[in-house]
């Protein structure tokens, strides 16, 4: 959706900024596929969950965007939903880098070459840094399209609901499989 409005907002946001964001999101999608491979390698069956999330995100939401939201409420409102999602992912990422939450020394290039650090931890650290790096682009696009405060608030609530539903569903699917994957002894509360 950002790429679709690039010509309208490039004079304000910057053509290079938008191009970089779109390319980075493509890389982001590839990294998500890598994380799925890592989760599968641990023994989790996630293909059904991925398909359901894809249907919701790319099916239902695309329909709502193209047939309802953009025609009735405008492009700024639709972009506002993505700006809200970017806000959430950037907030989670920022929290991930608090010293008490860091599990791995993520000092490149030594980290990349250290075979003792699990690839999923490195992938998560990359993902968090990637989210922080471009956190202002979509809100800037929203403002450049003339988005207002009411649109921002309503789109934030819609994005929050969508993210909660999709992430909660995925988490529950993984938790339900944990006794099989990890073994029943590792899934019971200690003490």
ROVOMAR-131148 format. One record per residue: x, y, z of N, C-alpha, C in turn; residue number from 1; residue in three letters. Coordinates in steps of 0.05 Angstrom, whole numbers. Each point is the difference from the previous one (the first is absolute). Layout:
// ROVOMAR-131148
{atom {X,Y,Z},{X,Y,Z},{X,Y,Z},NUM,"ala"}
...
***
This chain:
// ROVOMAR-131148
{atom {16,-24,0},{-16,24,0},{17,25,0},1,"unk"}
{atom {23,-1,13},{18,23,-1},{11,4,-29},2,"unk"}
{atom {7,-22,-13},{9,2,-28},{-21,11,-18},3,"unk"}
{atom {-26,-7,6},{-22,10,-17},{-4,30,1},4,"unk"}
{atom {8,12,22},{-3,29,3},{26,15,-2},5,"unk"}
{atom {21,-14,-8},{27,11,-1},{1,26,-16},6,"unk"}
{atom {-12,0,-24},{1,24,-17},{-13,24,13},7,"unk"}
{atom {-21,-4,16},{-13,22,13},{16,12,23},8,"unk"}
{atom {15,-17,14},{13,10,24},{30,3,-3},9,"unk"}
{atom {12,-8,-22},{29,1,-4},{11,28,4},10,"unk"}
{atom {-14,21,-10},{11,27,4},{3,8,30},11,"unk"}
{atom {-17,-11,17},{0,6,28},{18,-19,16},12,"unk"}
{atom {-4,-26,-5},{14,-21,16},{28,-6,-12},13,"unk"}
{atom {2,2,-26},{25,-6,-13},{-1,-26,-15},14,"unk"}
{atom {6,2,-26},{-1,-24,-17},{19,-22,10},15,"unk"}
{atom {24,8,8},{20,-20,9},{-10,-13,27},16,"unk"}
{atom {-12,16,17},{-10,-11,25},{-22,-21,-5},17,"unk"}
{atom {-18,6,-18},{-21,-19,-7},{11,-25,-13},18,"unk"}
{atom {18,4,-19},{12,-23,-14},{15,-18,20},19,"unk"}
{atom {15,12,18},{14,-15,20},{-19,-15,18},20,"unk"}
{atom {-22,12,8},{-20,-13,17},{-12,-24,-14},21,"unk"}
{atom {-8,3,-25},{-13,-22,-15},{20,-23,-4},22,"unk"}
{atom {25,7,-6},{21,-21,-3},{4,-14,27},23,"unk"}
{atom {1,15,21},{5,-11,27},{-23,-19,8},24,"unk"}
{atom {-25,8,-7},{-23,-17,7},{2,-26,-16},25,"unk"}
{atom {10,1,-25},{4,-25,-15},{20,-18,14},26,"unk"}
{atom {22,11,10},{20,-15,15},{-13,-11,25},27,"unk"}
{atom {-16,16,13},{-14,-7,24},{-17,-25,-5},28,"unk"}
{atom {-15,-1,-22},{-16,-23,-7},{17,-25,-3},29,"unk"}
{atom {23,3,-13},{18,-23,-3},{10,-10,27},30,"unk"}
{atom {6,18,18},{9,-8,26},{-22,-14,16},31,"unk"}
{atom {-25,9,-4},{-22,-14,13},{-1,-29,-10},32,"unk"}
{atom {4,-4,-26},{1,-28,-10},{22,-16,12},33,"unk"}
{atom {23,13,5},{22,-14,13},{-7,-7,28},34,"unk"}
{atom {-14,18,14},{-8,-7,28},{-20,-23,0},35,"unk"}
{atom {-18,-1,-20},{-18,-22,-2},{15,-26,-4},36,"unk"}
{atom {21,0,-16},{16,-24,-4},{13,-9,27},37,"unk"}
{atom {9,20,15},{12,-7,26},{-20,-12,19},38,"unk"}
{atom {-24,11,0},{-22,-10,18},{-7,-28,-9},39,"unk"}
{atom {-2,-5,-26},{-6,-27,-10},{21,-20,8},40,"unk"}
{atom {25,9,-2},{23,-17,7},{-1,-9,29},41,"unk"}
{atom {-12,16,17},{-3,-7,28},{-22,-21,4},42,"unk"}
{atom {-16,-5,-20},{-21,-20,2},{-28,11,1},43,"unk"}
{atom {-3,26,-2},{-27,12,0},{-12,-2,-28},44,"unk"}
{atom {-26,-6,0},{-15,0,-25},{-14,27,-3},45,"unk"}
{atom {11,17,-17},{-10,27,-2},{-13,7,-26},46,"unk"}
{atom {0,-18,-19},{-10,7,-27},{-30,8,1},47,"unk"}
{atom {-16,-13,16},{-28,7,1},{-3,28,12},48,"unk"}
{atom {15,5,21},{-1,27,13},{8,21,-19},49,"unk"}
{atom {22,-5,-15},{9,20,-20},{-21,4,-21},50,"unk"}
{atom {-13,-21,-10},{-21,3,-20},{-24,16,11},51,"unk"}
{atom {-8,-5,24},{-23,15,12},{8,29,3},52,"unk"}
{atom {24,6,11},{9,27,3},{1,14,-28},53,"unk"}
{atom {11,-14,-20},{2,12,-26},{-28,6,-12},54,"unk"}
{atom {-19,-18,5},{-27,5,-9},{-12,25,13},55,"unk"}
{atom {5,2,26},{-10,24,15},{14,25,-10},56,"unk"}
{atom {27,-1,1},{15,25,-7},{-2,7,-29},57,"unk"}
{atom {5,-20,-17},{1,6,-29},{-26,-3,-14},58,"unk"}
{atom {-19,-15,12},{-26,-4,-12},{-20,19,10},59,"unk"}
{atom {-9,-5,25},{-21,17,12},{8,29,2},60,"unk"}
{atom {24,5,10},{8,28,3},{4,14,-27},61,"unk"}
{atom {11,-14,-19},{2,12,-27},{-27,7,-12},62,"unk"}
{atom {-19,-18,4},{-27,5,-10},{-11,25,14},63,"unk"}
{atom {3,1,27},{-11,23,15},{14,26,-9},64,"unk"}
{atom {26,-2,-4},{14,25,-8},{-10,9,-27},65,"unk"}
{atom {1,-18,-20},{-6,8,-27},{-29,5,-6},66,"unk"}
{atom {-18,-14,14},{-29,2,-6},{-15,18,19},67,"unk"}
{atom {11,4,24},{-16,14,20},{16,25,10},68,"unk"}
{atom {23,-5,13},{14,22,13},{9,22,-18},69,"unk"}
{atom {16,-7,-21},{10,21,-18},{-22,14,-15},70,"unk"}
{atom {-20,-14,-12},{-21,15,-13},{-17,18,18},71,"unk"}
{atom {-4,-9,25},{-18,16,17},{15,19,19},72,"unk"}
{atom {23,-8,10},{14,16,20},{26,12,-11},73,"unk"}
{atom {9,-9,-23},{24,12,-12},{26,-15,5},74,"unk"}
{atom {20,6,-16},{26,-13,2},{14,6,26},75,"unk"}
{atom {-3,24,11},{13,7,25},{-9,-19,22},76,"unk"}
{atom {-26,-5,1},{-10,-18,21},{12,-28,-2},77,"unk"}
{atom {1,-10,-24},{11,-27,-5},{30,0,8},78,"unk"}
{atom {15,20,-8},{28,2,8},{3,3,30},79,"unk"}
{atom {-20,13,13},{0,3,29},{1,-27,14},80,"unk"}
{atom {-14,-19,-11},{0,-27,12},{28,-12,-1},81,"unk"}
{atom {14,4,-22},{28,-10,-2},{18,16,18},82,"unk"}
{atom {-5,26,3},{16,16,18},{-3,-10,29},83,"unk"}
{atom {-25,-7,7},{-5,-11,27},{15,-27,4},84,"unk"}
{atom {-1,-17,-20},{14,-26,2},{30,5,3},85,"unk"}
{atom {10,19,-16},{29,6,3},{6,11,28},86,"unk"}
{atom {-18,15,11},{4,11,27},{2,-24,20},87,"unk"}
{atom {-18,-19,-2},{1,-23,18},{26,-16,-4},88,"unk"}
{atom {7,-6,-24},{25,-16,-4},{24,16,9},89,"unk"}
{atom {1,26,-4},{23,16,10},{0,1,30},90,"unk"}
{atom {-23,1,13},{-1,0,29},{10,-26,12},91,"unk"}
{atom {-9,-22,-12},{9,-26,9},{30,-3,-5},92,"unk"}
{atom {10,10,-22},{28,-2,-7},{17,17,20},93,"unk"}
{atom {-10,24,6},{15,17,19},{2,-14,27},94,"unk"}
{atom {-22,-12,8},{0,-15,26},{20,-23,-1},95,"unk"}
{atom {2,-13,-23},{18,-22,-3},{29,7,4},96,"unk"}
{atom {7,25,-5},{28,9,3},{6,12,27},97,"unk"}
{atom {-18,-1,19},{6,8,27},{20,-20,11},98,"unk"}
{atom {20,9,15},{21,-18,9},{-10,-25,14},99,"unk"}
{atom {-22,2,16},{-10,-23,14},{-14,-20,-18},100,"unk"}
{atom {-6,8,-25},{-14,-18,-18},{18,-12,-21},101,"unk"}
{atom {26,7,-1},{18,-10,-21},{12,-26,9},102,"unk"}
{atom {-4,-21,-17},{11,-26,6},{27,-5,-13},103,"unk"}
{atom {5,14,-22},{23,-5,-17},{16,25,-3},104,"unk"}
{atom {26,-3,-1},{18,22,-8},{-3,4,-30},105,"unk"}
{atom {-12,22,-8},{-5,5,-28},{19,20,-12},106,"unk"}
{atom {26,-3,7},{20,18,-10},{12,-11,-26},107,"unk"}
{atom {-10,10,-23},{11,-9,-25},{28,10,-4},108,"unk"}
{atom {17,-12,-15},{-4,-25,-15},{6,-25,16},109,"unk"}
{atom {10,3,24},{7,-24,16},{-24,-18,4},110,"unk"}
{atom {-23,12,5},{-24,-16,5},{-7,-17,-23},111,"unk"}
{atom {2,10,-24},{-8,-15,-24},{19,-23,-4},112,"unk"}
{atom {25,2,9},{19,-21,-4},{0,-20,24},113,"unk"}
{atom {-14,6,21},{0,-17,24},{-20,-22,-4},114,"unk"}
{atom {9,-25,-4},{-19,-22,-5},{-15,-9,25},115,"unk"}
{atom {8,10,24},{-14,-8,24},{-26,15,4},116,"unk"}
{atom {-4,22,-14},{-24,16,3},{-21,-11,-19},117,"unk"}
{atom {-23,-8,11},{-21,-11,-17},{-9,19,-22},118,"unk"}
{atom {-4,-10,-24},{-8,17,-22},{-26,14,5},119,"unk"}
{atom {-19,-12,14},{-25,13,6},{4,25,17},120,"unk"}
{atom {19,-1,19},{5,24,16},{11,22,-17},121,"unk"}
{atom {19,-7,-18},{10,21,-18},{-21,11,-18},122,"unk"}
{atom {-18,-17,-10},{-21,8,-17},{-19,19,15},123,"unk"}
{atom {-6,-7,25},{-18,18,16},{13,27,5},124,"unk"}
{atom {26,0,6},{14,25,4},{0,17,-25},125,"unk"}
{atom {5,-13,-24},{-1,14,-25},{-28,12,-4},126,"unk"}
{atom {-20,-16,5},{-28,9,-4},{-6,24,17},127,"unk"}
{atom {8,-1,25},{-5,23,18},{15,25,-10},128,"unk"}
{atom {24,-2,-8},{15,23,-10},{-12,10,-26},129,"unk"}
{atom {-9,-18,-17},{-13,8,-25},{-25,16,5},130,"unk"}
{atom {-16,-8,20},{-25,14,6},{6,28,11},131,"unk"}
{atom {21,3,16},{7,26,11},{11,19,-22},132,"unk"}
{atom {15,-12,-19},{13,16,-20},{-20,16,-17},133,"unk"}
{atom {-23,-11,-6},{-19,13,-18},{-26,8,13},134,"unk"}
{atom {0,3,26},{-25,5,15},{-14,26,-7},135,"unk"}
{atom {13,19,-12},{-13,25,-6},{-11,2,-28},136,"unk"}
{atom {7,-18,-18},{-7,2,-28},{-31,0,-4},137,"unk"}
{atom {-13,-20,10},{-29,-3,-4},{-16,23,13},138,"unk"}
{atom {7,8,25},{-14,23,11},{5,26,-17},139,"unk"}
{atom {24,3,-11},{5,22,-18},{-17,-1,-25},140,"unk"}
{atom {-4,-24,-11},{-17,-3,-23},{-29,7,7},141,"unk"}
{atom {-9,-9,23},{-27,6,10},{-4,30,2},142,"unk"}
{atom {19,14,11},{-3,30,2},{1,13,-27},143,"unk"}
{atom {18,-10,-18},{2,11,-27},{-26,-3,-16},144,"unk"}
{atom {-15,-21,7},{-26,-4,-14},{-23,16,13},145,"unk"}
{atom {7,15,21},{-20,17,13},{-15,-14,22},146,"unk"}
{atom {11,-21,11},{-13,-15,22},{-4,19,24},147,"unk"}
{atom {-23,-4,13},{-6,17,23},{-1,-16,25},148,"unk"}
{atom {-4,13,23},{1,-12,26},{-21,-22,4},149,"unk"}
{atom {-24,6,-10},{-22,-20,3},{7,-25,-16},150,"unk"}
{atom {10,3,-25},{8,-23,-16},{23,-15,14},151,"unk"}
{atom {18,15,12},{22,-13,14},{-9,-18,23},152,"unk"}
{atom {-18,11,16},{-10,-15,23},{-16,-24,-8},153,"unk"}
{atom {-19,3,-19},{-17,-22,-8},{17,-21,-14},154,"unk"}
{atom {18,8,-17},{17,-20,-14},{18,-14,20},155,"unk"}
{atom {9,14,21},{16,-13,20},{-15,-22,14},156,"unk"}
{atom {-26,5,7},{-16,-20,13},{-5,-24,-19},157,"unk"}
{atom {-5,5,-25},{-4,-22,-19},{25,-17,-3},158,"unk"}
{atom {23,13,-2},{25,-15,-3},{6,-16,26},159,"unk"}
{atom {-6,12,23},{4,-14,25},{-16,-25,2},160,"unk"}
{atom {-26,2,-8},{-17,-24,1},{10,-21,-20},161,"unk"}
{atom {7,8,-24},{10,-19,-20},{26,-14,10},162,"unk"}
{atom {18,16,11},{26,-12,9},{-5,-18,24},163,"unk"}
{atom {-17,8,18},{-6,-18,23},{-12,-26,-9},164,"unk"}
{atom {-19,1,-18},{-13,-25,-10},{20,-18,-14},165,"unk"}
{atom {16,11,-18},{18,-17,-15},{23,-11,17},166,"unk"}
{atom {12,17,17},{22,-9,17},{-9,-19,22},167,"unk"}
{atom {-24,6,11},{-10,-18,21},{-6,-28,-12},168,"unk"}
{atom {-12,0,-23},{-6,-26,-13},{25,-16,-5},169,"unk"}
{atom {20,14,-11},{26,-14,-5},{13,-10,26},170,"unk"}
{atom {0,17,20},{12,-8,26},{-14,-24,12},171,"unk"}
{atom {-27,0,-1},{-15,-22,11},{5,-26,-15},172,"unk"}
{atom {4,2,-26},{6,-24,-16},{27,-11,8},173,"unk"}
{atom {20,17,5},{26,-9,8},{-1,-12,28},174,"unk"}
{atom {-14,13,18},{-2,-9,28},{-13,-28,0},175,"unk"}
{atom {-21,-3,-15},{-14,-26,-1},{18,-22,-9},176,"unk"}
{atom {20,6,-17},{18,-21,-10},{24,-4,18},177,"unk"}
{atom {4,17,19},{24,-1,17},{4,-26,14},178,"unk"}
{atom {-21,-12,12},{5,-26,13},{10,-22,-19},179,"unk"}
{atom {-9,0,-24},{9,-19,-20},{29,6,-8},180,"unk"}
{atom {6,25,-5},{26,8,-10},{21,0,22},181,"unk"}
{atom {-6,11,23},{20,2,22},{-1,-23,19},182,"unk"}
{atom {-21,-15,0},{-4,-21,19},{-16,10,24},183,"unk"}
{atom {-16,-17,12},{-18,10,21},{14,11,24},184,"unk"}
{atom {24,-11,7},{14,9,23},{9,29,-2},185,"unk"}
{atom {6,10,-24},{10,27,-4},{-22,20,-2},186,"unk"}
{atom {-25,-9,-1},{-23,18,-4},{-16,6,25},187,"unk"}
{atom {7,-14,22},{-14,4,25},{13,23,16},188,"unk"}
{atom {-16,15,14},{11,21,17},{18,-11,21},189,"unk"}
{atom {22,14,5},{18,-10,21},{-7,14,26},190,"unk"}
{atom {-4,-17,21},{-6,10,26},{-27,11,0},191,"unk"}
***
